[in-house]
Amino acid sequence: MTTINANAGANGTNNSGSPLAGLSKDYTMFLKLLTTQMQHQDPLDPMDTSEYTQQLVQYSQVEQSIQQTGALKDILSQLGAQQMSQASSFIGREARFDSAVAGLGTDPAKWTYHVNGMPTAITATITDASGKVVNTVTLDPKAQGRFEWDGKKSDGTRAPDGAYTLAVKATTANGDKLETTINSVAKVTDVVASGGEIMLGVNGIRMPLYGLVAVSAGT
């Protein structure tokens, strides 16, 4: 399944390289060094009080950092669980994303678009994941608002399932180009956590939760 705008890299389940693990390791090493230094100090020339105090301050800072990092990790974990719970309520509902990328799968690829102005001509161009144009369609400038593509290519064959991008060119009678806003639309089928992000499954692809613009009311 194609993932759109997902962060690459490992997820948070492995803590071996996490800041918390590094702080804990430094904390343990600090205690060992301080204990060894105290045990082997010269009784006739003991550790300077100011130096000892400074090291205790460093110890306190390390301990505080570990506690703060642990607390932050707990907060982020709770927020992630809340996001998953909220996103799960979107399953079965139509979602609109701040993206021109839509999925072609069981259902047609769907978009909404808005032209800022009064166009006399509108052309929709669909490209695949590699940027290759698969079809160009002329739209009715008086019926702008929503566009669905059934996957039919310019040669009459059906494009494979996957992610496709819509570009809309709108012009006036004088040939001036008008600005357009495009959103992809699809029904949410599942929710997963990937790369530290909450992803929504929509018509065979995954879209990030942070790109969600609107969701239809539940039935």
C-alpha positions as CSV (number, residue, x, y, z in Angstrom):
1,M,0.0,0.0,0.0
2,T,1.4,3.4,-1.0
3,T,2.1,5.8,1.8
4,I,1.9,9.5,1.0
5,N,4.2,12.0,2.9
6,A,5.1,9.4,5.5
7,N,8.3,10.0,7.6
8,A,11.0,7.5,6.8
9,G,12.9,5.7,9.5
10,A,12.3,3.4,12.4
11,N,9.4,3.8,14.7
12,G,9.5,4.4,18.4
13,T,9.3,0.8,19.6
14,N,13.1,0.3,19.8
15,N,14.6,2.5,22.5
16,S,18.2,1.4,22.1
17,G,19.1,4.7,20.4
18,S,16.7,6.9,22.2
19,P,17.7,10.0,24.2
20,L,16.3,8.4,27.3
21,A,18.5,5.3,26.9
22,G,21.6,7.6,26.3
23,L,20.8,9.7,29.4
24,S,20.3,6.6,31.6
25,K,23.7,5.2,30.4
26,D,25.4,8.5,31.2
27,Y,23.7,8.6,34.6
28,T,24.9,5.1,35.5
29,M,28.5,5.8,34.3
30,F,28.5,9.1,36.3
31,L,27.6,7.3,39.5
32,K,30.3,4.6,39.0
33,L,33.0,7.2,38.3
34,L,31.9,9.4,41.3
35,T,31.8,6.4,43.7
36,T,35.2,5.1,42.5
37,Q,36.7,8.6,42.9
38,M,35.4,8.9,46.5
39,Q,36.7,5.4,47.4
40,H,40.2,6.0,46.1
41,Q,40.7,9.6,47.3
42,D,43.7,10.3,49.4
43,P,42.6,10.7,53.1
44,L,45.4,13.2,53.6
45,D,44.3,15.1,50.5
46,P,40.5,14.6,50.2
47,M,38.4,15.8,47.3
48,D,38.0,19.5,47.3
49,T,34.5,20.5,48.7
50,S,33.8,22.9,45.8
51,E,34.7,20.2,43.3
52,Y,32.5,17.6,45.1
53,T,29.6,20.1,45.1
54,Q,30.0,20.7,41.4
55,Q,29.9,17.0,40.7
56,L,26.8,16.6,42.8
57,V,25.2,19.5,40.9
58,Q,26.1,17.7,37.6
59,Y,24.6,14.5,39.0
60,S,21.3,16.3,39.9
61,Q,21.1,17.8,36.4
62,V,21.6,14.4,34.8
63,E,18.9,12.8,37.1
64,Q,16.5,15.7,36.3
65,S,17.1,15.3,32.6
66,I,16.2,11.5,32.8
67,Q,13.1,12.2,34.8
68,Q,11.9,15.0,32.4
69,T,12.7,12.8,29.4
70,G,10.7,9.9,30.9
71,A,7.8,12.2,31.7
72,L,7.8,13.7,28.2
73,K,7.9,10.2,26.7
74,D,4.8,9.2,28.7
75,I,3.0,12.4,27.6
76,L,3.8,11.7,23.9
77,S,2.7,8.1,24.3
78,Q,-0.7,9.2,25.8
79,L,-1.1,11.8,23.0
80,G,-0.4,9.2,20.4
81,A,-3.0,6.8,21.9
82,Q,-5.5,9.7,21.9
83,Q,-4.8,10.4,18.2
84,M,-5.2,6.8,17.3
85,S,-8.5,6.6,19.1
86,Q,-9.8,9.8,17.4
87,A,-8.6,8.7,14.0
88,S,-10.3,5.3,14.4
89,S,-13.6,7.1,14.7
90,F,-13.1,8.3,11.1
91,I,-13.3,4.7,9.6
92,G,-16.2,4.4,7.2
93,R,-16.5,8.2,6.8
94,E,-15.4,10.3,3.8
95,A,-12.3,12.4,4.5
96,R,-10.9,15.4,2.6
97,F,-7.1,16.0,2.6
98,D,-4.9,19.0,1.9
99,S,-3.3,17.2,-1.0
100,A,-3.6,16.7,-4.8
101,V,-2.8,13.1,-4.4
102,A,-5.6,10.5,-4.4
103,G,-5.8,6.8,-4.5
104,L,-7.2,4.7,-7.4
105,G,-8.4,1.4,-6.2
106,T,-11.8,-0.2,-5.5
107,D,-13.3,3.2,-6.0
108,P,-12.4,5.9,-8.5
109,A,-9.8,8.5,-7.5
110,K,-11.7,11.6,-6.2
111,W,-10.9,15.2,-5.8
112,T,-12.6,18.5,-5.0
113,Y,-11.2,21.7,-6.6
114,H,-12.0,25.4,-6.4
115,V,-11.0,28.0,-8.9
116,N,-10.4,31.5,-7.7
117,G,-12.2,33.5,-10.4
118,M,-14.5,33.0,-13.4
119,P,-12.9,30.5,-15.7
120,T,-14.0,29.9,-19.3
121,A,-11.8,26.7,-19.7
122,I,-10.7,24.1,-17.2
123,T,-8.3,21.2,-18.0
124,A,-7.5,18.4,-15.5
125,T,-4.3,16.5,-15.9
126,I,-3.6,13.2,-14.0
127,T,-0.1,12.0,-13.4
128,D,1.2,8.8,-11.9
129,A,3.7,8.4,-9.0
130,S,6.6,8.8,-11.5
131,G,5.2,12.1,-12.8
132,K,4.1,10.6,-16.2
133,V,0.9,12.1,-17.6
134,V,-1.7,9.3,-17.9
135,N,-4.7,11.3,-19.0
136,T,-5.9,14.9,-19.6
137,V,-9.6,15.7,-19.3
138,T,-11.5,18.9,-20.3
139,L,-13.9,19.9,-17.5
140,D,-17.1,22.0,-17.7
141,P,-16.2,25.5,-16.3
142,K,-19.8,26.0,-15.1
143,A,-19.8,22.7,-13.2
144,Q,-16.6,23.0,-11.2
145,G,-16.3,21.5,-7.7
146,R,-15.7,17.8,-7.8
147,F,-13.8,15.5,-10.2
148,E,-13.8,11.7,-10.2
149,W,-11.4,9.6,-12.3
150,D,-12.2,6.0,-13.0
151,G,-8.6,5.1,-14.0
152,K,-9.1,5.4,-17.8
153,K,-5.9,6.4,-19.5
154,S,-5.6,8.5,-22.6
155,D,-5.1,5.2,-24.7
156,G,-8.3,3.8,-23.3
157,T,-6.7,1.2,-21.0
158,R,-7.1,1.3,-17.2
159,A,-4.3,2.5,-15.1
160,P,-3.1,0.2,-12.2
161,D,-4.2,0.9,-8.7
162,G,-2.1,3.4,-6.8
163,A,-1.5,7.0,-6.1
164,Y,-2.2,9.7,-8.7
165,T,-1.9,13.5,-8.7
166,L,-4.4,15.9,-10.1
167,A,-3.4,19.3,-11.6
168,V,-6.1,21.7,-12.7
169,K,-5.5,24.5,-15.2
170,A,-8.1,27.2,-15.3
171,T,-8.0,30.1,-17.7
172,T,-10.2,33.2,-18.4
173,A,-11.4,34.3,-21.8
174,N,-8.3,36.4,-22.1
175,G,-6.1,33.4,-21.5
176,D,-5.1,34.4,-17.9
177,K,-4.4,31.6,-15.5
178,L,-6.5,31.4,-12.3
179,E,-5.4,30.0,-9.0
180,T,-6.9,26.6,-8.0
181,T,-7.2,24.7,-4.7
182,I,-7.3,20.9,-4.8
183,N,-8.2,18.4,-2.1
184,S,-8.2,14.6,-2.4
185,V,-11.3,12.8,-1.1
186,A,-11.8,9.2,-0.1
187,K,-13.5,7.0,2.5
188,V,-11.3,6.0,5.4
189,T,-10.9,2.2,5.6
190,D,-8.2,1.8,8.4
191,V,-5.8,3.5,10.7
192,V,-2.2,2.7,11.4
193,A,0.8,4.2,13.1
194,S,3.9,4.4,10.8
195,G,7.2,6.2,11.4
196,G,5.8,8.1,14.3
197,E,2.8,9.4,12.3
198,I,-0.9,8.4,12.3
199,M,-1.8,7.3,8.8
200,L,-5.3,6.9,7.4
201,G,-6.0,4.1,4.8
202,V,-8.0,5.6,1.9
203,N,-8.8,3.7,-1.3
204,G,-5.5,1.7,-1.3
205,I,-3.1,4.4,-0.2
206,R,-2.2,5.9,3.2
207,M,-2.6,9.6,4.0
208,P,-1.2,11.4,7.1
209,L,-3.6,12.5,9.7
210,Y,-2.0,15.9,9.9
211,G,-3.2,16.5,6.3
212,L,-6.8,16.0,7.1
213,V,-9.0,19.0,6.2
214,A,-12.5,17.7,6.9
215,V,-14.4,14.5,7.6
216,S,-18.0,13.8,6.9
217,A,-20.5,13.3,9.7
218,G,-20.9,9.8,11.0
219,T,-23.9,7.8,10.0
